[in-house]
Amino acid sequence: MLWEYTSYHWAGCYLDGWLKRAMRSRLEPVKKVARSIRAHQALILNWFAAKKEFSAGIVEGLNYKIKLTLRKAYGYRSLEVAEIALYHALGRLPEPILTHEFC
């Protein structure tokens, strides 16, 4: 199984072999899945490059918080303001440089 590999290289070799076998198949639905996986192969292998340190839950939670913050920031006229809203919501990120200081 792909997820049992610990090395980025060997996981890539396994995935390449599986994709070749799937594309030789005469089943069009299998070929369709193989084409989709091939299009996202680099993103799938990123999980191995990160050495399995991040779970999908962490990423999904961050994506949800970003979407929620941008939804709250709807109507702002520039991307800079949305970026500042993200800095405040996500916390512990560097604050943007202000053009002036408040007393």
Beta strands, then each sheet from edge to edge (+ up, - down):
end
